[in-house]
């Protein structure tokens, strides 16, 4: 069981990624047996002394030295305090929490769809699939609002050599209107139906991706979404991340699409007047 008491973690380094986003690297100060068993798609709680605690997805899960990384947007008290820290700062860590992406050893064609900084939650999965030899059947469709909103530039440059990468921009560098990920996704699905679809980004985009995949013959049991809700404790105690009768921090953040729809239906039923 994960403790409520944070463990010591050191901030190693960081670099900017897009507008108001940084890629931070950390190192756990003491290793435990389960640290290297973190699954891509899980999340952790980071404590900045004097500011509080907030959840973040792993870009790289902890390695044998306890080093891991996360992509963090400056948008709240904790992240603002983190952006003020220097390498060498000691912070707090709790994790790992939630469910990760499914094991896909039997899938021959895998489609990954990401919107904006949602690519962070999929990065570890992409790396794992490449290492497992899925590169010949792995397609990544990545959309962002503008060049300034794109993230993980170094990783994407490396992935281009190992998989099919389709990138879209809603607003191009020259100011012209572009497109969102749904447009190339339609033609991609028309030519080849994937065995598995994994998606992370704004929830409306993910639902549109899932419905488009369903329309092209992908079953709901072959689609997974990473759902972002308010995750305050990571252990299902605070009740702030409920979807229907379940908690995202316990059942998610990765949901198979049919289970996600069940929880959304419960949520809608609860809102109906008696």
Buried (B, 14 or more C-beta within 10 A) or exposed (E): EBEEEBBEBBBBEBEEBBBBBBBBBBBBEEBEEEBEEBBBBBBBBBBBEEBEBBBBBBBBBBEEEBBBBBBBBBEEEBBEBBBEBEEEBEBBBBBBBBBBBBEBEEBEBBBBBBBBBBBBBBBBBBBBBBEEEBBEBBBBBBBBBBEEBBBBEEBBEBBEEBBBBBBBBBBEEEEEEBEBBBBBBEEBBEEEBBBBBBBBBEBEBBBBBBEBBBEBEBEBEBBBBBBBBEBBBBBBEBEEBBBBEBBBBBBBBBBBBEBBBBBBEBBEEEEEEE
